[in-house]
Amino acid sequence: MAKDPETSNSTVPDTVTFALAQAHFLVGDISANTQKMRTLALEAREQGADVIVFPELALLGYPPQDLLLRPSLSGRVKSALASLSDIDDIVMIIGYPHVDHHGTFNSAAILYNGQQKGFYHKQSLPNYGVFDERRYFDKGRNQVLFDYKGITIGLLICEDLWQEAPMKALKEQGADMVVSLNASPFETDKQEARKAILAKRSREHQLPVLYVNAVGGQDDLVFDGGSLVVQADGSIAHEAPRFLNHLLLARLDVKARQFDTQAKAPLSLSAESEMYQALVVGLRDYVNHSGFGGVIVGLSGGIDSALTLCVAVDALGADKVYAVMMPYEYTSQISLEDAQAQARRLNVSYTVCPIFDAVEGIRHTLAPLFNESPADTTEENIQARARGVILMALSNKFGHLVITTGNKSELAVGYATLYGDMAGGFDVLKDVYKTQVYALANYRNRLEDTPVIPERVITRPPSAELRPDQKDQDSLPDYDVLDGILRLYIDEDLSYQDIVDKGFDAEMVAKTIKMVDNNEYKRLQSAIGTKISHRAFGRERRYPLVNKWSVKADV
């Protein structure tokens, strides 16, 4: 337990002001992250803060993955921490990777007036979902408390708060309050889950908690902020806005161990609103931090590409979005009209590039090899792949990122063409089921007096338009039914029999599960996309490509 030399033998103040630095810290950019910490610390000090708290691993960014294995990491971190030694008169609690002869730790450093007063190593290392911390970190063994201006402060890092033992130990050792550093990724309903666990822990131990969370996009993850200050009785004293950088100040009455309360809480977000914001932030930060000057969207006149175009414009601005319509003989006039109308409504660059000559050229080249074989999905896929070639050529020529438009339902069952409509660098809707696509499209239209997505794009039956009069439901069950099965199988890991017992047709369940299992190889080659669900395709759902697992035996 570290003693603050300024106050251990002096008069205890009436209040202590804490600043929660809810900000985006880019993975690997230690120099810029350190400069951002400096700027925020000085700003917080100017506003009267005594202590500023940064998110988990903010110095390096989260999740750093195998950057943690780089030999130069320790030296870079030590240099960065040393560069903050000239900041006086404010305590800085900084998330950073600690490397020494004992191992590598996910840690929090306590800096004050040029000296490191102590550090804490995270004890609970998550190894589920998107988390892989046991691959990189050693487990911390000890609780850490420090005294500052009459308050004994205990430190926790993210997962520590979700387990019972760490906070219980802090209480037993005399903590007056708890500070928790977090990099908690967004998923639907996550903020309510955070509030519930914070209220539970606070009430259990009668300790107020400061909870600071990161914000911004990192690859397929989005951190949604929503930092919290919770009273000892579990009630919320302060809540930071979601998805925004924000410096939140909270004042603690030292004697009463009670925080002041904010005058006005941020607006609560609906399910569609928070999902949409996550998609916007995820695309914005991926494109901007990757260095692309803009994005290209294959606009088909259908609802998936229409919603993707909206997200792209909201994320990057219309001047950085380029829409390309690539009609073929099966493309309906309605699709041409709706694509053009939406592009004009959103004021994006719009080009029509017919693919008839490209498709016919490929078919002519293949004709001797196909030897009068009857037409099948091969010919349909040639259309999709011709479009993929055009989009990627435009990307090569002009340096813009191709964003794909496939949704989670299609990826789940393989209703997508490798090297065709799957070609691109980022899939905005990768974790969005088709039924959610409709909900988000309606949500986005409600935000303005004039809809940005033409109404008939939403109301007409979905179609890939790769053959005459094609409808998605020619190959797939109704999306309400399909998504119901997919949610149970993918998100909840229910077995074939469990899903059937919930009232779904047995044959349809077996067919759907078979499609999901047979198309793992496609998903492995798909572009990354923003995670919004409990179980997104990608790093948190890993299945072997070749296996003989029988779903009907999975009871």
RAQUIPE-V256221 format. One record per pair of residues at least 12 apart in sequence whose ideal C-beta (glycine too) atoms are under 7 Angstrom apart, sorted by the first residue. I is the first residue (numbers start at 1). GAP is how many residues later the second one is. D is the distance in whole Angstrom. If there is no record, write none. Layout:
# RAQUIPE-V256221
i->I gap->GAP d->D
i->I gap->GAP d->D
This chain:
# RAQUIPE-V256221
i->1 gap->144 d->5
i->1 gap->145 d->6
i->1 gap->146 d->7
i->2 gap->108 d->7
i->2 gap->115 d->4
i->2 gap->116 d->4
i->2 gap->144 d->4
i->3 gap->144 d->5
i->4 gap->143 d->6
i->4 gap->144 d->5
i->4 gap->145 d->7
i->7 gap->141 d->7
i->7 gap->142 d->5
i->7 gap->143 d->7
i->8 gap->139 d->7
i->12 gap->137 d->6
i->12 gap->138 d->3
i->12 gap->242 d->6
i->13 gap->136 d->5
i->13 gap->241 d->6
i->14 gap->239 d->7
i->14 gap->240 d->6
i->15 gap->236 d->5
i->15 gap->237 d->6
i->15 gap->238 d->6
i->15 gap->239 d->6
i->16 gap->34 d->5
i->16 gap->35 d->7
i->16 gap->133 d->5
i->16 gap->135 d->6
i->16 gap->236 d->5
i->16 gap->238 d->6
i->17 gap->31 d->5
i->17 gap->32 d->5
i->17 gap->33 d->5
i->17 gap->232 d->6
i->17 gap->234 d->5
i->18 gap->31 d->7
i->18 gap->33 d->5
i->18 gap->35 d->7
i->18 gap->192 d->6
i->18 gap->232 d->5
i->18 gap->234 d->7
i->19 gap->25 d->4
i->19 gap->30 d->4
i->19 gap->32 d->7
i->19 gap->33 d->4
i->19 gap->228 d->6
i->19 gap->229 d->7
i->19 gap->230 d->5
i->20 gap->33 d->6
i->20 gap->190 d->6
i->20 gap->192 d->4
i->20 gap->207 d->5
i->20 gap->220 d->7
i->20 gap->228 d->4
i->21 gap->19 d->5
i->21 gap->31 d->6
i->21 gap->32 d->7
i->21 gap->33 d->5
i->21 gap->191 d->7
i->21 gap->226 d->6
i->22 gap->190 d->6
i->22 gap->191 d->6
i->22 gap->193 d->5
i->22 gap->203 d->5
i->22 gap->205 d->5
i->22 gap->218 d->5
i->22 gap->223 d->6
i->22 gap->224 d->5
i->22 gap->226 d->6
i->23 gap->13 d->6
i->23 gap->17 d->7
i->23 gap->192 d->6
i->23 gap->222 d->5
i->24 gap->190 d->7
i->24 gap->191 d->5
i->24 gap->192 d->3
i->24 gap->221 d->6
i->25 gap->30 d->7
i->25 gap->33 d->4
i->25 gap->36 d->5
i->25 gap->189 d->7
i->26 gap->35 d->5
i->26 gap->263 d->6
i->27 gap->33 d->7
i->27 gap->34 d->3
i->27 gap->35 d->7
i->27 gap->37 d->5
i->27 gap->40 d->7
i->27 gap->191 d->6
i->28 gap->32 d->7
i->28 gap->33 d->6
i->28 gap->36 d->7
i->28 gap->39 d->6
i->29 gap->32 d->7
i->30 gap->29 d->6
i->30 gap->30 d->6
i->30 gap->46 d->5
i->30 gap->50 d->5
i->33 gap->25 d->6
i->33 gap->26 d->6
i->33 gap->28 d->6
i->34 gap->25 d->7
i->34 gap->46 d->4
i->34 gap->49 d->6
i->34 gap->50 d->7
i->37 gap->17 d->6
i->37 gap->21 d->7
i->37 gap->47 d->7
i->37 gap->57 d->7
i->38 gap->46 d->6
i->38 gap->49 d->7
i->40 gap->12 d->7
i->40 gap->207 d->6
i->41 gap->46 d->5
i->41 gap->49 d->6
i->41 gap->51 d->6
i->42 gap->45 d->7
i->43 gap->204 d->6
i->44 gap->46 d->6
i->44 gap->203 d->6
i->45 gap->44 d->6
i->45 gap->45 d->4
i->47 gap->202 d->6
i->49 gap->41 d->6
i->49 gap->200 d->6
i->50 gap->40 d->7
i->50 gap->41 d->7
i->50 gap->99 d->7
i->51 gap->39 d->7
i->51 gap->40 d->4
i->51 gap->42 d->7
i->51 gap->97 d->7
i->52 gap->38 d->6
i->52 gap->40 d->6
i->53 gap->40 d->5
i->53 gap->126 d->6
i->53 gap->128 d->7
i->53 gap->157 d->6
i->53 gap->159 d->5
i->54 gap->39 d->7
i->54 gap->40 d->5
i->54 gap->41 d->6
i->54 gap->127 d->7
i->54 gap->158 d->7
i->55 gap->40 d->6
i->55 gap->126 d->6
i->55 gap->127 d->6
i->55 gap->128 d->5
i->55 gap->157 d->6
i->55 gap->158 d->6
i->55 gap->159 d->4
i->56 gap->39 d->4
i->56 gap->101 d->5
i->56 gap->102 d->5
i->56 gap->125 d->5
i->56 gap->126 d->5
i->56 gap->127 d->4
i->56 gap->158 d->7
i->57 gap->38 d->5
i->57 gap->39 d->7
i->57 gap->40 d->6
i->57 gap->49 d->6
i->57 gap->126 d->6
i->58 gap->36 d->6
i->58 gap->37 d->5
i->59 gap->18 d->6
i->59 gap->21 d->6
i->59 gap->35 d->6
i->59 gap->36 d->7
i->59 gap->37 d->4
i->60 gap->36 d->7
i->60 gap->37 d->6
i->61 gap->157 d->7
i->62 gap->121 d->4
i->62 gap->152 d->6
i->68 gap->29 d->6
i->68 gap->36 d->6
i->68 gap->68 d->4
i->73 gap->24 d->6
i->73 gap->26 d->6
i->74 gap->25 d->4
i->77 gap->19 d->6
i->77 gap->20 d->6
i->77 gap->22 d->7
i->81 gap->15 d->7
i->81 gap->28 d->6
i->81 gap->35 d->7
i->84 gap->27 d->6
i->85 gap->29 d->4
i->86 gap->28 d->7
i->88 gap->25 d->5
i->91 gap->19 d->7
i->91 gap->21 d->5
i->91 gap->57 d->6
i->92 gap->19 d->4
i->93 gap->15 d->6
i->93 gap->17 d->6
i->93 gap->86 d->6
i->93 gap->88 d->7
i->94 gap->14 d->7
i->94 gap->15 d->5
i->94 gap->17 d->6
i->95 gap->13 d->6
i->95 gap->86 d->5
i->96 gap->13 d->6
i->98 gap->21 d->6
i->98 gap->23 d->7
i->102 gap->36 d->7
i->103 gap->35 d->3
i->104 gap->32 d->6
i->104 gap->33 d->6
i->104 gap->34 d->6
i->105 gap->16 d->4
i->105 gap->17 d->7
i->105 gap->32 d->6
i->105 gap->33 d->6
i->105 gap->35 d->6
i->106 gap->16 d->4
i->106 gap->27 d->6
i->106 gap->31 d->5
i->106 gap->51 d->6
i->107 gap->12 d->5
i->107 gap->13 d->6
i->107 gap->14 d->5
i->107 gap->15 d->7
i->108 gap->12 d->5
i->108 gap->47 d->5
i->108 gap->49 d->6
i->108 gap->73 d->5
i->110 gap->36 d->6
i->117 gap->29 d->6
i->118 gap->26 d->6
i->118 gap->28 d->6
i->120 gap->20 d->7
i->120 gap->24 d->4
i->120 gap->35 d->4
i->121 gap->19 d->3
i->122 gap->15 d->7
i->122 gap->18 d->5
i->122 gap->35 d->4
i->122 gap->38 d->6
i->123 gap->16 d->6
i->123 gap->17 d->4
i->123 gap->37 d->6
i->123 gap->43 d->5
i->124 gap->35 d->4
i->124 gap->36 d->5
i->124 gap->39 d->5
i->124 gap->42 d->6
i->125 gap->12 d->6
i->125 gap->14 d->6
i->125 gap->34 d->7
i->126 gap->33 d->5
i->129 gap->411 d->5
i->130 gap->55 d->6
i->130 gap->91 d->6
i->130 gap->401 d->7
i->130 gap->409 d->5
i->130 gap->410 d->5
i->143 gap->26 d->5
i->143 gap->27 d->5
i->143 gap->30 d->6
i->145 gap->25 d->7
i->145 gap->28 d->6
i->145 gap->29 d->7
i->145 gap->30 d->6
i->149 gap->105 d->7
i->150 gap->104 d->5
i->151 gap->25 d->5
i->151 gap->26 d->6
i->151 gap->103 d->6
i->152 gap->22 d->5
i->152 gap->23 d->5
i->152 gap->24 d->5
i->153 gap->22 d->7
i->153 gap->24 d->6
i->153 gap->26 d->6
i->154 gap->16 d->3
i->154 gap->21 d->4
i->154 gap->24 d->5
i->155 gap->24 d->6
i->156 gap->22 d->6
i->156 gap->24 d->5
i->157 gap->23 d->7
i->157 gap->24 d->5
i->158 gap->23 d->7
i->158 gap->24 d->5
i->158 gap->25 d->6
i->158 gap->26 d->6
i->161 gap->19 d->5
i->161 gap->36 d->7
i->161 gap->40 d->6
i->162 gap->35 d->6
i->167 gap->34 d->5
i->167 gap->38 d->6
i->168 gap->37 d->7
i->171 gap->34 d->4
i->171 gap->36 d->6
i->175 gap->32 d->6
i->176 gap->81 d->6
i->177 gap->30 d->6
i->177 gap->31 d->5
i->177 gap->80 d->7
i->178 gap->29 d->5
i->178 gap->31 d->5
i->179 gap->31 d->5
i->180 gap->29 d->6
i->180 gap->30 d->7
i->180 gap->31 d->5
i->181 gap->31 d->6
i->182 gap->29 d->6
i->182 gap->30 d->6
i->182 gap->31 d->5
i->182 gap->32 d->7
i->183 gap->31 d->5
i->183 gap->40 d->6
i->184 gap->29 d->5
i->184 gap->39 d->7
i->185 gap->36 d->4
i->185 gap->37 d->7
i->185 gap->38 d->6
i->185 gap->346 d->7
i->186 gap->36 d->5
i->186 gap->37 d->7
i->186 gap->38 d->4
i->186 gap->92 d->5
i->186 gap->346 d->7
i->187 gap->344 d->7
i->187 gap->345 d->6
i->187 gap->346 d->6
i->187 gap->347 d->6
i->188 gap->83 d->6
i->188 gap->86 d->7
i->188 gap->87 d->6
i->188 gap->344 d->6
i->188 gap->345 d->6
i->191 gap->35 d->5
i->191 gap->51 d->7
i->194 gap->32 d->7
i->194 gap->34 d->7
i->195 gap->33 d->7
i->195 gap->41 d->7
i->198 gap->13 d->6
i->198 gap->30 d->6
i->198 gap->32 d->5
i->199 gap->31 d->7
i->199 gap->35 d->4
i->202 gap->28 d->5
i->202 gap->29 d->7
i->202 gap->30 d->6
i->202 gap->31 d->7
i->202 gap->32 d->5
i->203 gap->30 d->6
i->203 gap->31 d->4
i->206 gap->26 d->5
i->207 gap->25 d->6
i->208 gap->22 d->6
i->208 gap->23 d->5
i->208 gap->24 d->5
i->208 gap->49 d->6
i->208 gap->51 d->6
i->209 gap->21 d->5
i->210 gap->19 d->6
i->211 gap->16 d->6
i->211 gap->17 d->4
i->211 gap->19 d->7
i->212 gap->15 d->5
i->213 gap->12 d->5
i->213 gap->13 d->6
i->213 gap->14 d->5
i->215 gap->28 d->6
i->215 gap->29 d->7
i->215 gap->30 d->6
i->216 gap->65 d->7
i->216 gap->69 d->5
i->217 gap->64 d->5
i->217 gap->65 d->4
i->217 gap->67 d->7
i->217 gap->68 d->3
i->217 gap->69 d->6
i->219 gap->67 d->7
i->219 gap->309 d->6
i->220 gap->308 d->5
i->220 gap->309 d->6
i->220 gap->310 d->6
i->220 gap->311 d->5
i->220 gap->318 d->6
i->221 gap->310 d->6
i->222 gap->56 d->5
i->222 gap->59 d->5
i->222 gap->60 d->5
i->222 gap->308 d->6
i->224 gap->18 d->5
i->224 gap->19 d->5
i->224 gap->54 d->7
i->225 gap->15 d->6
i->225 gap->16 d->7
i->225 gap->17 d->5
i->225 gap->18 d->6
i->225 gap->19 d->6
i->225 gap->21 d->7
i->226 gap->13 d->7
i->226 gap->14 d->6
i->226 gap->16 d->5
i->227 gap->13 d->4
i->227 gap->21 d->6
i->229 gap->21 d->4
i->229 gap->30 d->5
i->231 gap->27 d->6
i->231 gap->28 d->6
i->232 gap->25 d->6
i->237 gap->13 d->6
i->237 gap->22 d->4
i->237 gap->23 d->7
i->237 gap->24 d->5
i->237 gap->25 d->7
i->238 gap->12 d->5
i->238 gap->24 d->5
i->239 gap->26 d->5
i->239 gap->27 d->6
i->241 gap->25 d->4
i->242 gap->27 d->6
i->242 gap->32 d->7
i->242 gap->35 d->7
i->243 gap->34 d->5
i->243 gap->38 d->5
i->272 gap->167 d->6
i->272 gap->168 d->6
i->272 gap->171 d->4
i->273 gap->170 d->7
i->275 gap->161 d->7
i->275 gap->165 d->6
i->275 gap->257 d->5
i->276 gap->164 d->6
i->276 gap->167 d->6
i->276 gap->168 d->7
i->278 gap->252 d->6
i->278 gap->254 d->5
i->279 gap->32 d->5
i->279 gap->149 d->6
i->279 gap->251 d->5
i->280 gap->31 d->6
i->280 gap->34 d->5
i->280 gap->35 d->5
i->282 gap->248 d->3
i->283 gap->28 d->6
i->283 gap->29 d->6
i->283 gap->32 d->4
i->283 gap->143 d->7
i->283 gap->145 d->6
i->283 gap->247 d->7
i->284 gap->31 d->4
i->284 gap->32 d->6
i->286 gap->140 d->6
i->287 gap->29 d->6
i->287 gap->114 d->6
i->292 gap->107 d->7
i->292 gap->108 d->6
i->292 gap->109 d->4
i->293 gap->27 d->7
i->293 gap->106 d->6
i->293 gap->107 d->6
i->294 gap->22 d->7
i->294 gap->26 d->4
i->294 gap->27 d->6
i->294 gap->28 d->6
i->294 gap->106 d->4
i->295 gap->17 d->5
i->295 gap->21 d->7
i->295 gap->25 d->7
i->295 gap->26 d->6
i->295 gap->105 d->6
i->295 gap->106 d->5
i->295 gap->108 d->5
i->296 gap->26 d->5
i->296 gap->28 d->6
i->296 gap->95 d->6
i->296 gap->98 d->6
i->296 gap->99 d->6
i->296 gap->104 d->5
i->296 gap->106 d->5
i->297 gap->12 d->5
i->297 gap->15 d->6
i->297 gap->24 d->7
i->297 gap->26 d->5
i->297 gap->106 d->6
i->297 gap->108 d->7
i->298 gap->26 d->6
i->298 gap->28 d->6
i->298 gap->89 d->6
i->298 gap->93 d->5
i->298 gap->107 d->7
i->299 gap->24 d->4
i->299 gap->25 d->7
i->299 gap->26 d->5
i->299 gap->40 d->5
i->299 gap->44 d->6
i->300 gap->35 d->6
i->300 gap->39 d->7
i->301 gap->33 d->7
i->301 gap->34 d->3
i->301 gap->35 d->6
i->301 gap->37 d->5
i->301 gap->38 d->4
i->301 gap->156 d->7
i->302 gap->155 d->7
i->302 gap->160 d->6
i->303 gap->134 d->6
i->303 gap->135 d->7
i->303 gap->138 d->6
i->303 gap->154 d->5
i->303 gap->155 d->6
i->303 gap->159 d->6
i->304 gap->101 d->4
i->304 gap->102 d->7
i->304 gap->103 d->6
i->304 gap->125 d->6
i->304 gap->133 d->6
i->305 gap->100 d->4
i->306 gap->36 d->6
i->306 gap->135 d->7
i->306 gap->147 d->5
i->306 gap->151 d->5
i->307 gap->122 d->7
i->307 gap->130 d->6
i->307 gap->133 d->6
i->307 gap->134 d->5
i->307 gap->146 d->7
i->308 gap->95 d->6
i->308 gap->97 d->5
i->308 gap->120 d->5
i->308 gap->121 d->6
i->309 gap->12 d->7
i->309 gap->14 d->6
i->309 gap->33 d->6
i->309 gap->37 d->6
i->309 gap->39 d->7
i->310 gap->134 d->5
i->310 gap->142 d->6
i->310 gap->143 d->7
i->311 gap->117 d->5
i->312 gap->91 d->6
i->313 gap->33 d->5
i->313 gap->35 d->6
i->318 gap->28 d->6
i->318 gap->29 d->5
i->318 gap->30 d->5
i->321 gap->27 d->4
i->322 gap->26 d->7
i->322 gap->27 d->5
i->322 gap->78 d->6
i->323 gap->20 d->5
i->323 gap->25 d->5
i->323 gap->26 d->7
i->323 gap->27 d->5
i->324 gap->27 d->5
i->324 gap->29 d->6
i->324 gap->67 d->7
i->324 gap->70 d->7
i->325 gap->14 d->5
i->325 gap->27 d->5
i->326 gap->27 d->5
i->326 gap->28 d->7
i->326 gap->29 d->5
i->326 gap->61 d->5
i->326 gap->64 d->6
i->327 gap->25 d->7
i->327 gap->27 d->5
i->328 gap->27 d->5
i->328 gap->28 d->6
i->328 gap->31 d->6
i->328 gap->55 d->5
i->329 gap->27 d->7
i->330 gap->135 d->5
i->330 gap->136 d->6
i->330 gap->137 d->6
i->330 gap->138 d->6
i->331 gap->134 d->5
i->332 gap->133 d->6
i->334 gap->122 d->7
i->335 gap->130 d->6
i->338 gap->116 d->5
i->338 gap->118 d->7
i->338 gap->119 d->5
i->341 gap->113 d->5
i->342 gap->110 d->7
i->342 gap->111 d->6
i->342 gap->112 d->6
i->345 gap->107 d->5
i->346 gap->106 d->6
i->353 gap->37 d->6
i->355 gap->28 d->7
i->355 gap->31 d->5
i->355 gap->32 d->6
i->355 gap->35 d->7
i->358 gap->28 d->4
i->359 gap->23 d->6
i->359 gap->24 d->6
i->359 gap->27 d->5
i->362 gap->20 d->5
i->362 gap->24 d->7
i->363 gap->16 d->7
i->363 gap->19 d->6
i->380 gap->86 d->4
i->380 gap->87 d->6
i->381 gap->36 d->5
i->381 gap->39 d->6
i->383 gap->83 d->5
i->384 gap->33 d->4
i->384 gap->36 d->3
i->384 gap->37 d->5
i->384 gap->82 d->7
i->385 gap->32 d->6
i->385 gap->34 d->5
i->385 gap->35 d->4
i->387 gap->33 d->7
i->387 gap->34 d->7
i->388 gap->31 d->6
i->388 gap->32 d->5
i->388 gap->33 d->7
i->388 gap->35 d->3
i->391 gap->32 d->6
i->391 gap->33 d->7
i->392 gap->31 d->6
i->401 gap->24 d->5
i->401 gap->25 d->6
i->402 gap->21 d->7
i->402 gap->22 d->4
i->402 gap->23 d->6
i->403 gap->21 d->6
i->403 gap->23 d->5
i->403 gap->25 d->6
i->404 gap->17 d->7
i->404 gap->18 d->6
i->404 gap->19 d->7
i->404 gap->20 d->4
i->404 gap->23 d->4
i->404 gap->123 d->5
i->405 gap->24 d->6
i->406 gap->15 d->6
i->406 gap->16 d->6
i->406 gap->21 d->6
i->406 gap->23 d->7
i->406 gap->24 d->7
i->407 gap->22 d->4
i->407 gap->25 d->5
i->407 gap->26 d->7
i->407 gap->27 d->5
i->407 gap->30 d->5
i->408 gap->22 d->6
i->408 gap->23 d->5
i->408 gap->24 d->6
i->408 gap->25 d->5
i->409 gap->24 d->5
i->409 gap->25 d->4
i->409 gap->70 d->6
i->409 gap->73 d->6
i->409 gap->74 d->6
i->409 gap->77 d->6
i->411 gap->19 d->6
i->411 gap->112 d->6
i->411 gap->115 d->6
i->411 gap->126 d->6
i->412 gap->74 d->5
i->412 gap->78 d->6
i->412 gap->104 d->5
i->413 gap->63 d->7
i->413 gap->99 d->7
i->413 gap->102 d->4
i->413 gap->103 d->6
i->413 gap->106 d->7
i->414 gap->101 d->6
i->414 gap->104 d->7
i->414 gap->105 d->3
i->414 gap->108 d->5
i->415 gap->60 d->7
i->415 gap->61 d->6
i->416 gap->106 d->7
i->418 gap->104 d->6
i->418 gap->107 d->6
i->422 gap->104 d->6
i->424 gap->103 d->5
i->425 gap->102 d->6
i->426 gap->101 d->5
i->426 gap->102 d->6
i->426 gap->103 d->6
i->427 gap->99 d->6
i->427 gap->100 d->4
i->427 gap->102 d->4
i->428 gap->101 d->6
i->428 gap->102 d->7
i->429 gap->100 d->7
i->430 gap->96 d->7
i->430 gap->99 d->3
i->430 gap->107 d->6
i->431 gap->98 d->6
i->431 gap->99 d->6
i->431 gap->100 d->5
i->431 gap->101 d->5
i->431 gap->102 d->5
i->431 gap->105 d->4
i->431 gap->106 d->7
i->432 gap->100 d->7
i->433 gap->50 d->5
i->433 gap->53 d->7
i->434 gap->45 d->4
i->434 gap->49 d->6
i->435 gap->44 d->6
i->435 gap->45 d->6
i->435 gap->48 d->5
i->438 gap->20 d->6
i->441 gap->12 d->5
i->441 gap->17 d->5
i->442 gap->16 d->7
i->461 gap->12 d->7
i->477 gap->31 d->6
i->481 gap->27 d->7
i->482 gap->30 d->7
i->484 gap->20 d->7
i->485 gap->14 d->6
i->485 gap->19 d->6
i->485 gap->24 d->6
i->485 gap->27 d->5
i->486 gap->26 d->7
i->488 gap->14 d->7
i->489 gap->24 d->6
i->489 gap->27 d->6
i->490 gap->26 d->7
i->490 gap->45 d->6
i->491 gap->42 d->6
i->491 gap->43 d->5
i->491 gap->44 d->5
i->495 gap->59 d->4
i->495 gap->60 d->5
i->496 gap->13 d->6
i->496 gap->14 d->6
i->496 gap->17 d->6
i->496 gap->55 d->5
i->496 gap->56 d->5
i->496 gap->58 d->6
i->497 gap->58 d->5
i->510 gap->42 d->7
i->513 gap->38 d->5
i->517 gap->34 d->7
i->520 gap->23 d->5
i->520 gap->25 d->5
i->521 gap->24 d->5
i->523 gap->14 d->5
i->524 gap->21 d->7
